[in-house]
Amino acid sequence: MNYDTLDRRRFLATATAAALPLVGRLAVARAAAPPDARFAFVLLRGALDGLAAVPPWGDPDYRRLRGEIAIAPPGEPGGALPLDATFGLHPALAFLHESWRARELLVAHAVATPYRERSHFDGQDVLENGAARPHALASGWLNRALAVLPAVARSRGDAGVALGQNLPLTMRGPAPVASWSPSRLAALDDDTLDRIAELYADDPLLSRRLADALMADDVARAASMDGPQRRAGARDLEVLRAAGAFLGRDGGPQVAMLDTIGWDTHANEGGAQGRLGARLGVLDAGLREMKRALGARWSSTVVVLATEFGRTAAVNGTRGTDHGTATVAFVLGGAVQGGRVLADWPGLSARALYQQRDLTPTLDLRAILKGALGEHLGVPAVRLDTEVFPDSAAVRPATAVVRATSDSRV
Amino acid sequence: MGMTDVVAAAIATNRFGLGARPGELARVAPDPRGWLAAQLHGGAPSLPAGSALESSASILVQAAKLREDRRETQRGAAAPGAVPRVIQGPGAWYRPIYLSEVQARFSAAVVSERPFIERLVHFWSNHFAVSIDKAVVLGVAGAYEREAIRPQVLGRFENLLLAVERHPAMLLYLDNAQSAGPASPLARRASASGRRDPGLNENLAREILELHTLGVSAGYTQADVTGFARMLTGWSVSEGEFRFRPGLHEPGAQRLLGRSYAQPGYEQGAAALRDLARHPATAGHLARKLACHFIADDPPPAAVARISTAFREHGGELLPVYRALIESPEAWATPLAKYKTPADYVHSAFRGFELPHDGPRAGLAAYELLGQRAWSPGSPAGWPDRASDWDGGSALLQRIEWADEVGTRLGDRRDAQRLAHSILGGVLSDQASNAIARAASGAQAITLLLTAPEFMRR
């Protein structure tokens, strides 16, 4: 691929403009996705540095701003894995790069939720609740999306599973969802469990939670054959693999949510190698495991990875980056119409930065999520605009997120 | 004693305390509020094992020495004829320190006769959270709590705040120790000689405003964060102790919340912290957190207002704040309003069943299994404090499995039927009482008591 002669801005303009005229048409054509479609959401808590995960190495200001933590251009030692004439992937993201080449990865850059302050906790709340401000809702967008899916998709019990001990806000709400996390203890004897269940009969919360947990535990026990791995990052690998097993099962949940932490890189972030690189490597390996566990269902799967906000454009005084604004999001999976960067790149010049410090957001994360939920799961557009992401009609869904001819719709 | 006193005793020991030990309810029942108020006297108790634990200064100095030795060994190994020698890094060296600290804190929680004060220590330690996912915190988290939090929980909030923000654990955890003002002497020298610019790190300043004092919706701006971060430049660590380094400090006056701070050096940041401690938004933020912890996930506004008023009227003295909390009728109105965190759950089980608490890793293993490893909230916001953060199905199953293991281990060495009345008293339901009485074995009876709905809540 020879992007060297292609003008950066023109390339990006083509990439984004090509998608625009399709708004509406696809939303109608894809209103009813088959129950085979699978969706996973991976929340990267702590504010992933989008300028490190997807370095804009072709931007004239990038290297100056990033200094010693800048990722080198493709081809240089420790250089980025090439995407196009502007962007690359962090060298630790080998599986994502393979997926890119297989056209199964869509990269969105200069993305942000509507939140414009810099608190992790409020930022995550906005990302999870799906509204325009923190603490506006006590339920999450993914649960509300599940709740409006056609009843047929939900007729088989829990439509969603959260991989973790507790339900994150994204998955809280009216639709029944289970939670699961690796359990290390021997099985309880059934008589004791029956008695505990009886003890919870008059306690709606505990009886519901116990029923959820027992159902989820059966599935996961059947799925993990190759034993727990105990090295660093093993939990992420195990949980991503379990998500693949849940979603890959016939009649299993349609939606999974995973939580990861460890992205808050204020100091010693590193470049091609270092703290963030190691963390990205674990995530990348886990996603590869997830694909393996999904088996044939990978072709009808869409995985969205997002974080609450980005980090400062410039490296700080402690070789890290502070809380910022726009960042990246990834859409990955066999059903994805990938191999594209979705970005209206604002640039990194002093004048282009948001409040003279952060990458300026030019794309609302909700556009990506709406595109994926609408096209892939068949969540009706009007419900996306009003219930899943309240008051978001002005945010047009991204289009052509999934393949028109993906296996999920034949 | 009336029915109400029996319920009030259960609330005092479970919600304000760390769970009743056998016999404790009977002692508390005559005057549950008085039992709590009496614990506020006599200063903050130090850890029984505290004398055997090292200071953070000593730990940090030894860690620095270890790093230096290792560098020298590496240099030496490159020399011809050198004998290779392996020296462990501070990470591995911190681990046993962490284990001793967890064990000491855990034992105190299990045996304390002033469990209300221990809970307050845990509350403030979580309010000013550090997290061991940063390596150095593994070494000093326990010392931080013993040095900065524990001695201050019965004093003035301002002193607690200053002790925390000056402590090396916090300065290192939130990256302030190296933060340098853009016009500081160090930055100017660096840029003159073409070296990498040391620069500002706003992490600590932001979290002080957002988490430690005002709260996120108090209306401060990015300019406030930056201004405050500049005031705090120079708040650093040397020889394992707090050291103000003029070379890192940004010269000149700075603004915060519309006020100008022109004090020189250290005094600038300290003055801002003192103002933040007295700010009405801080009173409201702390009152909400305390009420959420001691009354309900969504505490009644009247109770929050009362606590906040006590804070402001007494200039941030904490004893009147705690008294306002104890005297809030809302705290006594609804038994079992709070779902136990994993740590609450483990503490109350160890206290109620008098489980052996001083073995190696006794508490640590349970914390880890149930999802709340000590000092590891993963972010400066600390552990969350609402039921929905802890009541997941999988988490419940893990408690049940742990309870089953405890039951199996104890077998008939505890009489669950007697203990149920002794530690739950007025909140024990007929249903749980009957289930325990009809259990198939002593072990199963223990499991049922530990998994009963009234044991899951406080």
Interface residues (C-beta under 8 A of the other chain):
Chain A: R45 G46 G67 E68 E117 R118 S119 H120 F121 D122 P134 A162 G164 Q165 N166 L167 R172 A178 S179 W180 S181 S183 R184 L185 A186 L188 D191 T192 L193 R195 I196 E198 L199 Y200 D202 D203 L205 L206 R208 R209 L210 A211 D212 A213 L214 A216 D217 I261 G262 D264 H266 A267 N316 G317 T318 G320 D322 H323 Q355
Chain B: D133 L174 D175 Q178 S179 A180 R196 D197 P198 G199 L200 N201 E202 N203 R206 E210 V216 Q222 V225 L369 G371 G378 S379 A381 A387 S388 D389 W390 D391 G392 G393 S394 A395 L396 L397 Q398 I400 E401 W402 D404 E405 Q431 A432 A435 A439 A440 Q444 T447 L448 T451 A452 P453 M456
